[in-house]
């Protein structure tokens, strides 16, 4: 059974793609901050996390807001295609 990781990404500095998205894992669950700025959601951090996941071979498969400040994101590793 592969390792699963959960983590919190509040700022871009918290995003460590090598730590979160690596070959030992099949699934990663991250809470990404989406704090509203001037009445609008700031999704730039979510975009950076999704881009890093895609580059590492993970796809966003589910997401759910938590309160109004967080987006819970579930990433699954791409299946090997031999």
Buried (B, 14 or more C-beta within 10 A) or exposed (E): EEEEBEBEBBEEEBBEBEEBBBEEBBBBBBBBBBEEEEEEBEEEBBEBBBEBBBEBBBEBEEBEEEEEBBBBBBBBBEEEEE
